[in-house]
Each structure stands twice: as structure tokens, then as C-alpha cells.
């Protein structure tokens, strides 16, 4: 549960069954691919704040776009859910993606059906994870610890790109920021004073920063603090970082 001034946002603590339909991106599969073999790691916050049905469905739609790019680039997709720490996590999906065809057009025709199966599997894994991942608390540093673990296994010919889907409002750990009285300067000092993994060479994007479940959202001033916190948490690792308040670009 996050505190925003005098407002208390009640977040869903029970299991949310995500069924959802797979929707087509509606565009041609001509994604820009990495300079090496793409390894896409998509992390999704499954703390209580991330289990709001509408918010979770929106994040899974974004992960579908990740899957479409990976399969078009013939890379590997790894999806991980986490909450209060790297230990409170579960691998939801992890395998190379590609389609078979004599031509690129022939391969592209098979992508929608392949994506349908991939997303069905990911949704089933998310549903199964609700009883495994502790919903009490979220910690953004846990996501970076999981990225560091993955980076250790990356080979020279591979390129690791990371998308983190979270409101970035850490409620546990050394840098908990669920306090609307914090300032950008305070949270940046908190971040720089903690030990962080070295993620130099990794490209990391955080999506949905400051966006919580429900109709009541944090005040804009607090969102700017959360955004500064997310950017600082990422940049202190040496990674190439971007942070967005939207869940999907474009």
C-alpha cells in the first residue's frame, strides 16, 4: 500500500486471474534489432500494487510488444516477476524465439500465431506466481539485482536489453520512498549512498513510473520525485537508462 498525502489507495491483495486476449500490434514486423544476439529481459512488478487487473493487463500488453520484437530479431525472451527483493521473484518465461520460413515474409506470417501461444504461456505463469511471490512490499533494487544475475551469464556475442514494468515506488529496503514528503535531492542522496551492481553496457528502460492501480494516482509533484528516483537507481549502476511514466512508448 502506498501513501499519498491524506489519500489511501486500497490495492488488491488477493489473486487476480489474468486471462486476456492477445491483440495484434497491427504493424509490420520490421523491428530494429540489436547489434548482437538480442537477449530481452522483461521484469514485471508483482507486488500488491502491481496486481491491479487493469494495470497488470496493460503491462502484459507491453510485454507482448517485447515478444514481437524478440521473435522478429530471433533472440531470447526472459520474463521475470518480482516484488520485495530479488529473492521474492519467479522466472515466468525464458527461451529463444524464432519462426521458420523460406523468406522473411513467410516468417512474419507465422509471428501472430506464435505470439498467441507465448502470451498464453506467460499469462498462465503470472497466475501461478501469485501464490509464490510475496505481494507485501516492492523494492526496485531487487530488479537491478536480478539484472546483474542475468548479465553474469551473457556471452560476448549477446546484447542484453532490459525493460522494467513498475511504478518504482519502493516500499521496502534501504531506499523505500513511499513518502510524499521526500524531495528529488533526498532520494538521489539515498540512492548514491547504497551499494549497487555494475551494469555497464546494459540498456535499461523503466516503464509506468509513478503509475499505480486504481483511479486515484499520485500527485504530479510526487511523480516527478519517483521519476528522479528511478533514473538515479538505474544510472548509479552504470547502465544506459531511460525512465518513462507511460507503460508503452508511442
N, C-alpha and C positions, 0 to 999 in steps of 0.2 A: 504494500500500500504506500502511495506517495502522498506527501503533504504539500499542499499549495495554498499558503496563507490560511484563511478560515475555511477553505473548501476541503472536504474529504472525499476522495474518489474511491468508491467501492469497486474493487476489482474481483474478477471471478476466480474463486479458489478451487472450484470443482473441475472435473474433466469436461472438456469441450470436444465433441466429436466433429472432426473436420472431414466432410465428405467432398463437397465442392466439385464443380465441373472443370475440366481442362479447357481453357479457351485459347483459340489460335491467336498468335501475335499479329496476324493479318498482313505481315510483310514478307519480303523475300529473305531467304537465309543467306545473306551476304555479309555476315559479321566480320569486323576487323579482328584478326587473330593475333595472338602474342608472337613475339619473335622466336620463341622456342615452343616446346610441347606444353600446352596450357594445362595447368592444374588449378582448377577453380574451387576454392573453399568458401562455402556459404554458411555463415553461422547465424542461428536464429534464437532470439531470447525467448525461452520457455518458462520464465518465472511467472508468477501470478499476473503481472502486468502484461505479459506477452500472450496470455491465453484468452484474451478477449476475442470472441469469434470473428468479428469483422476485421480487427487488426491482424489477426493471425492469417486470415484468408488473403488479405492484401499482401502480406509478406510472402506467402506461398506463391501468389501470382508473380511476384518479383523473382522468386527462385526459379519459376518456370522459365523466365527470360534468361536466367543464368544457364539453365539446362539447354535451352535452344542454342545459345552461343557455343557452349562446350561441344555439343554434338556436331554442330556445323564445323567447328575447328578441330574435331577429332581429338579432344583432350580428355581429362579426367574430372569428374564432378564429385566433390565431397561435401555433404551437408551434415552439420553438427548442431544439436540443440544444447543449450547450457543455461544455467541460472546463477546461483550464488558463488560459484567458483569453477575452476577447470575440472575439479573432481565431480561436481554436480553437472555432469554432461553425458551425452549419449550420441554415438555416431548413428545418423539416420539413413545415410546413403553414401556409398563410396565405390565407384567403379569407372572404367573408361567408357566413353560414349562415342559411337560412330554408327553410320548406316552403310549398307553395301549397295553399290550400283556401278554400272559401267561408265556413267557420266555424272557430273556434278548435279545436273538437273534430275537425273534418276535418283541420286542420293537424297536430294532435297524433298522429293515427293514422299519419301518414307519417314521424314522427320516428324510430321504431326502425329502419326500413329505411335512412333517410338516415344515421343514426349508424353503422350497419354498414359502409357504404361509406367514411365519413370515417375510422373507426378502422382499416380495412384499409389505407387510403392512408397514414395516419400510421405504422403498423407497418412498411410497406414502406420508408418514408423513414428510419425508425430503423435498419432493417437495412442500408440503403445508406450510412448515415452512419458505420458502424463503420470503414470504410476511409478516411474523410475526416477525422474528428475524432480528434485525438491523445489516446489514453487515458491518457497519462502525466501525472498531476497534475490537481488540481482547484483552482479559485480562485473563491470566492463573489463577489469583487469584479467578476469578469468578467460575472456575471449582471446585476449592477446597471448595468454599462456598457452592456449590451445593452438594458436597460430604458430607459436615458437616450436611446439612439439612437432607440428607438421613440417615446418621449414627444415628441421634437422634431417628429414628423410628425402628432401628434394635433391634430385640429381642435376648435374651441370646443364643438361640439355632441356631441363624443365623450367617453366616460368610459373611462379606462384602468384595468383591474384586472389584477393580476399574481399568478400562482401559481408558486412556485419549488419544484421537487421535488428535494431534495438532502439528503445527510447533513450538509452545511455544514462538513465537516472540510477546510478549505483546506490543501493540501499544497504549494502554490507561491505565489509572490507575496509582497508585503510583510507580509501578515498570515497566514502559514502557522501553523496551530495543531495540527498532528498531533503533539502532545507532551502526554502525560497529566499532566505536572508543572505545566502552566500553571494559573493561577487566574483567576477572573472578573475581578478587578481588572486583571490583566496584559493580558488580551485586550481589555478595554474601553479601556485606555490605548493599545494597539496600533491599535485602530480609529479612535479620535479623533485620532490623530497623522497619519493618512493623508488625502489629498485624496479627496473623494467627490463624485459628481454630485448636483445638486439635483433631487430627485424630489418636491417639494412638490405635493400634490394627487393623488398616485398612491396607490392602495391595494395593498399587497403582503402576501401570505401565504406563509410558508415551511412546507413540509410534509415530514415524515420526518426532522426534525433529529436527528442522532445515531444514526439507524438505518442500519446497514451491511449488506452482503450476507453471507450465511452464518449459521450458528447461534450463533457467538460474537459478542456485542455489547459495546460499550464499557461500562466500569463506570459506575454511576449518577452518581458524582461528576463524572466527565469529561463525561457527557451534560449535566449542569447548566452546565458551563463552555461547551460547544458552543452550548447554547441562549442563554446570555448573549451569546456572540459573534455569533450570527445576529441576535438582536434589536438589538444595538448597530450591526452593519453596516447594517441596514435603517434604523434610526431616525436615524442620522447623516446620511442623505440628505434628511431632512425628510418622508419618506413616512409614510403611515398604515400601521403594521406590526403583524403578528401572526406568531408562530412556534409551531409545533406539532411534537411528537415523533411524532405519528401521521401517516400519509400521507393519510388520508381523514377528514374530520370526521364525527361522528355514530356 
